[in-house]
Amino acid sequence: GGYPVSVKNAHHVRIRNCEITGWGVKARDFVDHSQFYYPDGTFVRGKGDPKGCIWSAAVHLHSNCRRCVVERCWIHDPVGTSVAWRYWHPYGAVPICVGRWNFQSVVRFNDLVGSDAHRWDDAIISNGNFTPDGGFGRSSEVYGNFCFLPNDDCIELDGAQQCVACFG
C-alpha cells in the first residue's frame, strides 16, 4: 500500500513534473477477480480491504489540505490492478486521491495512464461520497488531465462540491 506522495494538513504545496510508477499492493493469486490473497497471505473476497488496496494512491492530498497543486505529472503502471465491474465494484490503485475539506486545490495537466494489466479504480478520486464535506472543497479546479483506463470513474466528484470547476 502506501502513498509515494502523501500530503497531510498542509497548504501551498506544489507537486509538479513527477513520474510515479510501481507503487501499491499486488495480489498474489486471482481466482475470478473477486477473491484473492495479498502477498502476506491475507484472504480478501469482494468487499473489504484490510491491506490498503482501495485508494492506494500515487499522490494523496489527505483531508484538510489547502491550496495544493498537482500538475504535469506522469503517473502510470501501479504494481496491481483494479477489480473489474464484472466481479464487484472496482477497487484498486488510483493515481490521485483528494481527501475531505481540501479547499482551493488544483489538479491539472496530468497524464494518468493505465494499461490492460494495470487499470485504475478511478483516475482521480475524492473521498466522502455523498457527504457535505466530501470531495474537492470550495474553489478547487480539475482540468486538462488525460485519464486512461479507469474501471470506474475517470474523475469522481461525488461529494458536496461547492464552486468546483471540472473541465477539459
KARAJO-V737710 format. One record per backbone hydrogen bond with DSSP energy under -1.0 kcal/mol. CO is the residue of the C=O (numbers start at 0). NH is the residue of the N-H. E is the energy in kcal/mol with one decimal. If there is no record, write none. Layout:
# KARAJO-V737710
CO | NH | E
CO | NH | E
This chain:
# KARAJO-V737710
4 | 59 | -2.8
6 | 61 | -2.4
9 | 65 | -2.2
12 | 68 | -2.6
14 | 70 | -2.7
17 | 73 | -3.0
19 | 75 | -2.3
22 | 78 | -3.3
33 | 45 | -3.8
34 | 30 | -1.9
35 | 43 | -2.7
36 | 27 | -3.1
37 | 40 | -2.7
41 | 37 | -2.6
43 | 35 | -2.6
52 | 55 | -1.3
54 | 56 | -2.0
55 | 93 | -1.1
57 | 4 | -2.1
58 | 96 | -2.5
59 | 6 | -2.7
59 | 61 | -1.1
60 | 98 | -3.5
64 | 102 | -1.0
65 | 11 | -1.7
67 | 105 | -2.7
68 | 14 | -3.3
69 | 107 | -2.4
70 | 16 | -1.6
72 | 110 | -2.9
73 | 19 | -2.1
74 | 112 | -1.9
76 | 21 | -2.5
83 | 86 | -1.8
83 | 87 | -1.6
90 | 82 | -1.9
91 | 54 | -1.1
92 | 120 | -2.1
93 | 57 | -1.6
94 | 58 | -2.2
95 | 124 | -2.7
96 | 60 | -2.7
97 | 126 | -1.8
99 | 63 | -2.1
101 | 136 | -2.5
102 | 66 | -2.4
104 | 140 | -2.3
105 | 69 | -2.6
106 | 142 | -1.9
107 | 71 | -1.5
109 | 145 | -3.0
110 | 74 | -2.6
111 | 147 | -2.8
117 | 114 | -1.0
119 | 150 | -2.7
120 | 151 | -2.7
122 | 95 | -1.5
123 | 155 | -2.9
124 | 97 | -2.6
126 | 134 | -3.0
127 | 130 | -1.8
130 | 133 | -1.5
130 | 159 | -1.3
132 | 100 | -1.7
137 | 103 | -2.4
139 | 164 | -2.2
140 | 106 | -2.3
141 | 166 | -2.0
142 | 108 | -1.5
145 | 111 | -3.4
147 | 113 | -2.0
148 | 119 | -1.9
152 | 122 | -1.6
153 | 123 | -1.8
157 | 129 | -3.3
158 | 160 | -1.1
161 | 138 | -1.2
164 | 141 | -2.8
166 | 143 | -1.1
